Structure formats: structure tokens, C-alpha cells
Amino acid sequence: MNKVNFYIDGFNIYHAIRKIKNNRLKWINYKLLCEEILNTDDEINEIYILTNLI
């Protein structure tokens, strides 16, 4: 079994959701999203949601 880390760019996701004006998407369950991406023999190790202010 492979352990997989996910790195999510929260800053770009936030601004993309804001641009399309769909506030419902602000409540994305990132764990479920990552589980959908995994192969059957993979396991989530860590999920990192990163943001940056410029």
C-alpha cells in the first residue's frame, strides 16, 4: 500500500470559487475529494492546505 500526501493550493481555489460566484463550493470536503483521486491500493498519509497572502 502506498501512502500519499496531498498539497492543496487553497489561495487559488478560494479565488477561483469567488470568481465563478458559487459560494456552495467554499465548503468542499477535501478529504473526500482526495479519496476520490486515490487508486485502490493507496492510502492518505497527510493533507496539507496551503495559502499565501501577497
Helices and strands as residue ranges (DSSP letters): E 2-9, H 10-20, G 23-27, H 30-37, E 42-50
